[in-house]
Amino acid sequence: MGEWRATKWGDEISLEYGKAIRGYQNVVAPYPVYGTNGPVGFTDTPLAPGPGVILGRKGAYRGVHYSPDPFFVIDTAYYVKPKMADLNMRWLYYAIIYHKLGEIDDGSPIPSTTRAAVYVRDLEVPPIEEQEAIASVLGFFDDKIELNRRMNETLEAMARAIFKDWFVDFGPTRAKAEGRPPYLAPEIWDLFPAALDDEDKPVGWETQTLDTIVSLTKGRSYKSAELQDATVALVTLKSFQRGGGYRRDGLKPYTGKFKLEQVVSPGELVIALTDVTQAAEVIGKPAIVLEDARYEALVASLDVGIVRPRGKRIGRSFIAQMLLTEQFQNHAYSHSTGTTVLHLSKEAVPTFQACLPPVEIAALFEEAVEPISMRIAANAHESDVLAQTRDLLLPKLMSGEIRLAEAEKAVEAVA
């Protein structure tokens, strides 16, 4: 491989400001819109061609993101424009992570990364062939992680579709009432009633408030001084994906005290009790916490509630899917207060009226989605292993500490 050239960031790239845009949230469009923390919506008109790199400009957390396709950037972030022809965009993405450009702080009340502070920093650039090889090695891990993420999205959609058909649309009961042929296995089909009652629910099914089948445990308040390296981590508001679902990167190491009931076991269900997103995309949303080998215990933070079944009549998967329904989400939003920060009322979960099936049907649903849940957990675990290997290789490759041949062996080991 050739010599690496010593240079400055300002000689190699310019950081272009994003622009204001409206109507990018909750729309279906082909191009992603990025803010300082990552994707925030979609648009029909991109600002920059792909591939590209986005660097957060303002806020406590200024992320670095790579987009293989054309994209738009709002005015809280930059996008990277190379000045030199011999720069690989994906290598630049990993270089920005390695040099921690997103952690530069100008000391203002709102933490910011300025262009001037970036441009004066040193940078060593390998020949383009080596850039491409490094980007290919590290990109392998990120591409596989993204594939797992998309696979899990599909699996989660399958579980939602089953729940919606059985317990929201009452599909089997309506089909029976209309004389349509069975579309489920006989042992499942036979358990569903053949008629709806006066409340438009299957005959014999009960309506109960959630406090009869679940308990809600509020998480632990903490001080910033307690957020230090530890074997315990807090499940925080950042542990929720927008729209529901779990994010492993939202955990915060924690050294403070906690109660036993505030410990969240892998597979347990949590709910977001506050929200700072503009479109209320987190408040009242559920997530199933996954195992994390980095920590001995996970503890719910004050913004998080732990939802636990009372007894064995209704299982966790049923409850998680119910909390994702439009009916519960509308109920949760109507029980939220605040402007900049939304807070979920303590009465929101216990007062929700739920239509509950007989025990046998609820148990069959748990049985039906269990393989889906296991596959989701396995994919997430694999992504953890891939991310750990990537994070181990990244600084070594970007500094030239190890040769590409050594890194390629690591790829072969997990391919």
N, C-alpha and C positions, 0 to 999 in steps of 0.2 A: 504493500500500500504506500501511497505517496505521503509527502510532508503535509502536516496540518498548518494552515496559515493563522498567524496571530493577528487579531483585528479587534475592532470595537463593534458593539451591537449597532450603533448608529451608522456605521459604514456598510452594514449588511442589510438592514431592514428599516422600514418606516412603520410607525404605529398609526394607523388611520382611525379617526374618530367614527364611531357609529352614529346613526341618525335616528331622530324621533320617528315613530310610526304608530298608526292607530289600527285598531281592529285586527290585531294579530292573535288574540287569545280566543280559545274555544272555536276555532275555525278549521275547516278542512282545506288545505292548500299544499302545494308540493315542496316549498322551500322553508327550512327551519329558521326561526328567529332566535338569536342568542342575546342574553344579557350578561351581567357580570358573573352570575352563578351558573350559566349554561343555558340550554334551550328553554324558551318561555312561550313559544307559540309558532305559528306558521304564516306564510305570506305567499302571494302569487308573484311578487316581484323581488328578486334577490338584489342585494347591494354589492356583493362580490362573487366572483366565480370560485368554484371549488377546484382542487382541494384548498382549504384555508385553515388558518389558526386564529382563534379568538382569545383575547386576554382581557380579563376583568380590569376595569379602570377604577371603580369606586365601590366601597363597601368593606365590611369586616372580612368577608371571604371573597377573594378575587380569583376565580378559577381560570384554568387554561383548557381550551377545548379544540378538538380537531373535527372539521367537517369535510368529508370526502366530496360533497356536492355543493352547488351554489347555495348561498346563505345570506341572511340579513343580520345586521348587528345594531342593537339599539344604543342610545347615547350613554349608557353606563359602562361600555366596553370598547376595546380597540379590536381591529383586525390587522393582521400582519401582511405587509406588502414587501416582498424581497426587492432589494436594489440590484442584486447581482444575479446573473443568469444561472450560475452554477450552485444554486441552493435548492435542496429538496424540501418541499413544504412539510412533509411528515417528520423529517429529521429536525426541522426548526421547531416543531411542536415538542419533541422530546428534549431538545436543547433548552427551550424556555422552561420546561418543568425542572430540568437538571440545574439550571442557574437560578431557579426560584424567583423569577421575575414577578410572579404574582404576589410575592410576599414583601416587595419593596413598599415602604410606607413613608409618605412625605410629612407625617407628624400633624396633619390637619385634623380637626374634630371628626370629619368623615374620612376614614383611611382611604388613601388614593395612591395609585401608581402613576407617576408622571413620566412623560416621554423623555425628558431631560435626564432623569435618574437612570433610565434604562440605557440610553444611548452611550453613556460614558463607560459602561461596564465592559470588561474584557471578554473576548470570545475566541475560541480556537475552532477553526472550520476545516474538516477533512476534505479531501477531494470528493467530487460529486459521486463517483462510484462507491466510495466507502460510506458516504451519507446514505445512499440508496440501500446499501446492504444493512446498515445499522437500523434504518427505518423499517426494513423488511423483517428483521429479527424481532424487534420490539412490537411492530405492528401485528405480527402473528398472534401474540398474546391478546392484544386489544381486540383483534377481529374475532377471535374465539370467544372472548368475554361478551362481545356484542351479539354474537350468534346465540349464546346461552341466554342472554337477556331477551332476545326476540322469541326464542323458543318458550321461555317462561311466560311471556306475554300471551302467546297462543294457548298454553296450558291453562293459564288463569282465565282466559276467555271461554275455554271449554267448561270449566267449573261454573262460571257465571251463567252460561247458557243452560246447563242442566238445572241449576237452582231456579232461574227465571221461568223455565218451562214448568217445573213441578210445583213451585211455591208462590209464584207471582202471577203468571198467566193461567195456572191450573190446567195446563195443556192436556194431560191424560183424562181428567174429569170432563173437560169440554168435549174431547174427542169421543168419549163414551156416550155422553149425553146426545151427541149429534149422530151417533151410529157409525162413526169412522173406524177403520180397522186399527188394531193395536200396533204401536210402534216401539214398545218396550218389551223386555223379557216377561213371560207370563207371570213369574213369581213377583215381579214388581207391579205389572199392570193390574193384577187382580186385587191389589191392596188399595187402589184408588177408588173413591166413590164414583157412582155413575150419574150424579146430579149435583147441582149447586143449590144452596139454601137461599133464603130471602136476603141474606147479606152478600150474596154473590161469591160465597166461598164454598168449598166442597162440604157436602153434608157430613156432620160429625166432627169437623175440625173446629178448634177453639180459638178465640181471640183473647190474648192475655197481654198484660203489660210486661215489659222486659224484666222488671225487677223480680218477677216470679221465677225467672229461669237463669238470670245472670247476676253477678255482683260486680261492682266497679270499685277498684282500688286506685286512689290517686297517688302519683309519684312523689319523689323527694325534691324539696327545694335545695339549692346548693349555692355556694359562693365561688367566684371565679378562682380564688386561691386554691380550691379543692380540685380543680381540673389539672391535675398533674399525672405523670406517668404512673400507672398502677395496673394491678391485675383485675380490677373491677372497672366497668364502664357504664355510663349512663345511656339509656335509650332516650333520645331527645326528639324534638320537633323535626330536626333534619333527618331523622330515621324514617320519615314518611315520604313516599313519592307523591307528587301532585296527582290527585285522583285516587289515592290509596295504594297500598303496597309498601313493602319494606325496602329501605336503603341501608346497606351495611356500612356505608361511609359516614353515617350520621352519628355514630357512637363517639362519646367523649370519655377518655380515661378519668377516673374519679377516685379521690382518696378519702372522701367524707363518710359520715355514718349513714345508715339506712336501716329500715325495718325489714324483717324477713318477708313480710307480705308484699314488699315493694320489689323483690327480686323477680325478674322475668325469666322463666325457663324457655329453652328452645321449643318452638311450636305454640307458645302462648300468644294470645291475641291482645293487641294494644289499640288504643284509639287516641287521636289527636284532640287535645282539649283547648288548644289555642291555634291561631293562624295569623301570619303576617303577609300572606300572598294577597295580591290585589283582587283576585277573582274568587277568593274563599275556596281554594283548591285543596286545602288540607284539613280544615276544621271538620271534625266528626268522621274523618276517614279512618278505616281500620288498616292494620298491618299484622301479619304473622311473623314474629321474631324468629330469626334463624340462628343456629349455633355459630359461634365465632371462636376459633381456636386461640385467638390472641388474648382472651380474657377468661378468668375463672368464674366470673359472675357478671350478669347484666342487671341493672337497676333502672326502673322507670324514673324519669325526671318529672318535675312539677307540671310540665306541659303535656304529660302523657298519662292516660289511665289504663289500667290492666282490666280487661273484661274476662271474667272467668265463669264457666257454666256452674249453675247450682245443681248438683246431682248429675245423672247420666241420661236424662230424658232427651236433651238437645245437645249436640256436640259442637265443638269449636268451629268446624268448617261451615256448618249451617249458620251459626251466629255471625261469622265473618262475612258470608255472602249476604246475609240479611242487612248488615250495616252498610253494604255497598249499594243497596237498592235505592232507586230514586225516591221511594216513599220515606225511607229513613233519612236520607240526605236532606230532603225538604224539611223534615221534622227537626233535624239537627240545626239547620240554618235558621229556622224560625225560633230556636231556643239559643241563639248566639247573640251576644251584645258586644259593642265596641265599634270603633271606626278604623283607626290605624291597625290595632290589634284586636282580633275577634276572640271572645272567650265563650266556651261552651258551658251552658248552664248545667249545674249538677243534677237537674231534673230531666235533662234531655234523654239520656239513655234509659233510666228506669220507667219513664212515662210513655215510651213508644208502644203503640198497640200492634202486636204481632199476631199473624195468623199461623197457628201451630198445627202441624200434622200429627197423626198418631205416632207413637214411639217407633213402631215397625218401619214406617216410611222414612222417618228422620234417620234411623239407623242405616237404612239402605242407601240414603244419600251420602252419609259419612263413608260407607263402604265403597261407593262408586267413585268418590273424589279422592280417596286415600292414595291410590297409585299416582294420581296427578300431583298431589302434595309432595309425595316422596320424590318424584322426578324433579319438581321445582327445587326442592332442597338439595338434591344431588347436583343439579346444574349450578346452583349457587355456590356449593362447596367447591366444585371444580373451578369456578371463576375465581374463588378466593385463592386457590393454589396457583392458578395462572397469574393472578395479580402479584402474588408474593414473589414468584420467579421473575416476572417482569421488573418489579421494583428492585430486586437484587441485581439484575443485569444492567439496568438503565445507567446508574452512575459509573459502573465499570466500563461500559461501552462508550459513554459520552466523554469520559476522561482519557480513554485510550489505555486503561489499566489492563484490560484483557483483549485478546484477539478475537476476530469474528468467528474463527473456527471453534473456539471454546464456547461461544454463545450459541452457535448453531447446534452443538451437541445438546445443550439444554432444551432447545426447541424440539430436537428429535426425541428427547426423553418423554415429552408430554404430547407429541403429535399423535 
